[in-house]
């Protein structure tokens, strides 16, 4: 892996070392490259980043899943972003399609998480207005950190009870059967989850973009073409004026580009 942007003295030094330039970055290097920003006093601040992958022609999935357009380096970044986060925010449809399981504790990040005051693994927070979820799955019954289910005030009472029986923490973050992205971010912050990561899917990411709560997009550009009618990384109603993000960093490995874009 190599850094394309920003170019620093360290970048130039790496370029002189052919072996290091083409080698696999350590997890510590990746963690430093993707560190969350801090507040003025050096402590954590509420920050919502998204991690998505897209093909050259804009497909976020192939046959309904993101794995076929990913690669080993993308999965290392994926694992690092999870290891840095307090919580992973995900839509119900993505949970069903991708077969989500609880986040696991990783020995390589244990000391860093403990030093940052974090639990052994990030919590998973599932967004679902209807609670049409299988609460018998390990995601709800046996996570290291209780799974959070974000729903609306009028969610079916029997489904709320089923979620709570399974061990999930149900949090109301909207009216009716709709989850309000602004309230969802605030609710997670209220639980102490300030380093926030969303892995989509496209409908959830579109809602977060439209609500103006997304701070950062980590986008893997896969050097593949799929054609077809796959979803883009964000869907749903458009915004009235396109939102401009600034490029914070750009890495490359084996033709895959790993960009970080931040809200100015």
C-alpha positions as CSV (number, residue, x, y, z in Angstrom):
1,X,0.0,0.0,0.0
2,X,1.2,3.5,-0.7
3,X,0.0,7.0,0.2
4,X,-0.9,9.2,-2.8
5,X,-2.2,12.2,-0.7
6,X,-1.3,14.1,1.3
7,X,2.4,14.0,0.2
8,X,4.7,14.5,3.1
9,X,8.4,13.9,3.9
10,X,7.3,10.4,5.2
11,X,5.6,9.7,1.9
12,X,8.8,10.6,0.0
13,X,10.9,8.4,2.3
14,X,8.6,5.5,1.7
15,X,8.9,6.0,-2.0
16,X,12.7,5.6,-1.7
17,X,12.3,2.2,0.0
18,X,10.8,0.0,-2.7
19,X,10.2,-2.9,-0.4
20,X,8.2,-0.8,2.1
21,X,6.4,1.1,-0.6
22,X,4.9,-2.0,-2.1
23,X,4.5,-3.9,1.2
24,X,1.4,-4.4,3.4
25,X,0.9,-1.7,6.0
26,X,0.7,-2.8,9.6
27,X,-2.5,-2.5,11.5
28,X,-0.9,0.2,13.6
29,X,-0.1,2.2,10.5
30,X,-3.7,1.9,9.2
31,X,-5.1,2.9,12.6
32,X,-2.9,6.0,12.6
33,X,-4.0,6.8,9.0
34,X,-7.7,6.5,9.9
35,X,-7.6,8.0,13.5
36,X,-10.8,9.8,14.5
37,X,-10.4,13.5,15.1
38,X,-10.4,14.9,18.6
39,X,-12.1,17.8,20.3
40,X,-10.3,20.9,21.5
41,X,-9.3,19.4,24.8
42,X,-7.9,16.3,23.1
43,X,-10.8,14.0,24.0
44,X,-13.1,12.2,21.6
45,X,-15.8,14.2,19.7
46,X,-18.9,13.0,18.0
47,X,-17.9,12.0,14.5
48,X,-19.9,9.9,12.0
49,X,-17.9,8.3,9.2
50,X,-19.2,6.0,6.5
51,X,-17.2,3.1,5.0
52,X,-18.4,2.0,1.5
53,X,-17.0,0.4,-1.6
54,X,-17.9,1.2,-5.2
55,X,-16.9,-0.1,-8.6
56,X,-15.7,2.2,-11.4
57,X,-19.2,2.3,-12.8
58,X,-20.8,3.2,-9.5
59,X,-22.1,-0.2,-8.2
60,X,-22.1,-0.6,-4.4
61,X,-22.9,-4.3,-4.6
62,X,-22.8,-7.3,-6.9
63,X,-25.6,-9.9,-6.5
64,X,-26.8,-8.0,-3.5
65,X,-23.5,-8.1,-1.6
66,X,-20.4,-5.9,-1.3
67,X,-17.9,-8.7,-0.9
68,X,-17.5,-9.6,-4.6
69,X,-16.2,-6.0,-5.4
70,X,-13.9,-5.9,-2.4
71,X,-10.3,-7.2,-1.8
72,X,-7.9,-8.2,1.0
73,X,-6.7,-4.6,1.5
74,X,-10.2,-3.3,1.6
75,X,-11.0,-5.9,4.3
76,X,-8.0,-4.8,6.3
77,X,-9.3,-1.2,6.2
78,X,-12.8,-2.5,7.1
79,X,-11.4,-4.3,10.1
80,X,-9.4,-1.3,11.2
81,X,-12.3,1.1,11.0
82,X,-14.4,-1.2,13.1
83,X,-11.6,-1.5,15.6
84,X,-11.4,2.3,16.0
85,X,-15.2,2.8,16.4
86,X,-17.5,2.8,19.4
87,X,-20.5,1.8,17.4
88,X,-21.3,0.5,13.9
89,X,-24.5,1.9,12.5
90,X,-26.2,-0.3,9.9
91,X,-29.6,-0.5,8.1
92,X,-31.9,-3.5,8.6
93,X,-31.7,-4.6,5.0
94,X,-28.0,-4.7,5.0
95,X,-28.1,-6.8,8.2
96,X,-30.3,-9.3,6.4
97,X,-28.4,-9.3,3.1
98,X,-24.9,-9.4,4.5
99,X,-25.6,-11.8,7.4
100,X,-24.3,-9.5,10.1
101,X,-22.8,-11.0,13.1
102,X,-21.6,-9.3,16.3
103,X,-18.3,-7.3,16.1
104,X,-15.4,-9.4,17.5
105,X,-12.7,-8.4,19.8
106,X,-9.3,-8.2,18.1
107,X,-6.2,-8.8,20.1
108,X,-4.2,-6.4,18.0
109,X,-6.3,-3.5,19.0
110,X,-7.1,-4.5,22.6
111,X,-4.6,-2.2,24.3
112,X,-5.5,0.8,22.1
113,X,-9.2,0.3,22.8
114,X,-8.6,0.0,26.5
115,X,-6.4,3.1,26.5
116,X,-9.2,5.0,24.7
117,X,-11.8,3.9,27.2
118,X,-13.6,1.7,24.8
119,X,-15.1,-1.7,25.2
120,X,-13.6,-4.9,23.7
121,X,-15.5,-4.4,20.5
122,X,-17.8,-1.9,18.9
123,X,-21.5,-2.2,19.4
124,X,-23.7,-2.8,16.4
125,X,-26.7,-0.4,16.0
126,X,-29.4,-1.6,13.7
127,X,-31.8,1.0,12.2
128,X,-35.3,-0.5,11.7
129,X,-38.7,1.2,11.9
130,X,-40.7,-2.1,11.5
131,X,-38.3,-4.3,13.6
132,X,-38.7,-7.0,11.0
133,X,-35.6,-8.7,12.2
134,X,-34.6,-12.2,13.3
135,X,-33.9,-11.7,17.0
136,X,-32.7,-15.3,17.4
137,X,-29.5,-14.5,15.6
138,X,-26.2,-14.2,17.4
139,X,-26.1,-10.5,16.5
140,X,-28.8,-10.0,19.2
141,X,-28.4,-13.0,21.5
142,X,-24.6,-13.2,22.0
143,X,-22.7,-10.0,21.2
144,X,-19.7,-8.9,23.3
145,X,-21.5,-5.6,23.6
146,X,-25.3,-5.4,23.6
147,X,-26.7,-4.6,20.1
148,X,-28.6,-1.4,19.9
149,X,-31.8,-1.3,17.9
150,X,-32.9,2.2,16.8
151,X,-36.5,2.5,15.9
152,X,-39.5,4.8,15.9
153,X,-42.0,5.6,18.7
154,X,-44.7,3.5,17.0
155,X,-42.7,0.4,16.5
156,X,-44.8,-2.8,17.1
157,X,-44.8,-3.5,20.8
158,X,-44.5,-7.3,20.3
159,X,-41.3,-6.7,18.2
160,X,-39.9,-4.4,20.8
161,X,-40.5,-7.0,23.4
162,X,-38.9,-9.7,21.3
163,X,-35.8,-7.5,20.7
164,X,-35.4,-6.9,24.5
165,X,-35.9,-10.6,25.3
166,X,-33.1,-11.4,23.0
167,X,-30.8,-9.0,24.8
168,X,-30.9,-6.0,22.5
169,X,-31.2,-2.4,23.7
170,X,-34.1,-0.7,22.0
171,X,-33.8,3.0,21.6
172,X,-36.5,5.3,20.2
173,X,-35.0,7.8,17.7
174,X,-37.9,9.0,15.7
175,X,-41.7,9.4,15.3
176,X,-44.1,6.9,13.9
177,X,-42.1,4.0,12.4
178,X,-39.4,6.2,11.1
179,X,-35.9,6.7,12.5
180,X,-34.7,10.3,12.3
181,X,-30.9,10.4,11.4
182,X,-30.3,13.4,13.6
183,X,-31.9,11.8,16.6
184,X,-30.1,8.5,15.9
185,X,-26.7,10.2,16.0
186,X,-27.7,12.0,19.2
187,X,-29.0,8.9,20.8
188,X,-25.8,7.0,20.1
189,X,-23.8,9.9,21.5
190,X,-26.0,9.8,24.6
191,X,-25.0,6.2,25.1
192,X,-21.3,7.2,25.0
193,X,-20.8,6.1,21.4
194,X,-19.1,9.1,19.9
195,X,-16.8,7.4,17.4
196,X,-19.5,6.4,15.0
197,X,-19.1,4.3,11.8
198,X,-21.8,3.4,9.3
199,X,-21.5,0.6,6.8
200,X,-24.7,1.5,5.0
201,X,-26.5,0.2,3.2
202,X,-27.2,2.7,0.4
203,X,-30.7,3.7,1.7
204,X,-29.4,4.4,5.2
205,X,-26.4,6.3,3.9
206,X,-28.6,8.4,1.7
207,X,-30.7,9.3,4.7
208,X,-27.7,10.3,6.6
209,X,-26.4,12.5,3.7
210,X,-29.8,14.1,3.3
211,X,-30.0,14.9,7.0
212,X,-26.5,16.5,6.9
213,X,-25.1,14.4,9.8
214,X,-22.3,12.6,7.9
215,X,-18.9,14.0,8.8
216,X,-16.6,11.7,6.7
217,X,-16.8,9.2,3.9
218,X,-14.2,6.4,3.6
219,X,-14.6,5.2,0.0
220,X,-12.9,2.3,-1.6
221,X,-12.9,2.6,-5.4
222,X,-12.7,-0.9,-6.8
223,X,-11.1,-1.2,-10.2
224,X,-14.0,-3.3,-11.5
225,X,-16.9,-2.9,-13.9
226,X,-20.2,-4.6,-13.3
227,X,-22.9,-2.9,-15.4
228,X,-26.4,-4.0,-14.4
229,X,-28.7,-2.1,-12.1
230,X,-26.9,-2.4,-8.7
231,X,-27.4,0.4,-6.2
232,X,-25.0,3.2,-5.7
233,X,-23.4,3.8,-2.3
234,X,-26.2,6.2,-1.4
235,X,-29.9,6.1,-2.4
236,X,-33.2,7.7,-1.7
237,X,-34.3,11.4,-2.1
238,X,-31.6,13.7,-3.4
239,X,-30.4,16.9,-1.7
240,X,-31.4,20.3,-3.1
241,X,-27.7,21.3,-3.5
242,X,-24.9,18.8,-3.8
243,X,-22.8,18.6,-0.7
244,X,-19.1,19.3,-1.2
245,X,-16.6,17.2,0.8
246,X,-12.8,17.7,0.9
247,X,-10.2,15.0,0.2
248,X,-8.3,14.2,3.4
249,X,-6.2,11.3,2.3
250,X,-5.8,8.8,-0.6
251,X,-4.1,5.4,-0.4
252,X,-3.6,2.8,-3.2
253,X,-3.0,-0.9,-3.3
254,X,-3.3,-3.3,-6.3
255,X,-5.4,-0.7,-8.2
256,X,-7.8,-0.1,-5.4
257,X,-8.1,3.5,-4.2
258,X,-8.9,4.2,-0.5
259,X,-10.1,7.8,-0.2
260,X,-11.2,9.7,2.9
261,X,-13.4,12.7,2.3
262,X,-14.4,15.1,5.1
263,X,-17.1,17.7,5.5
264,X,-15.3,21.1,5.3
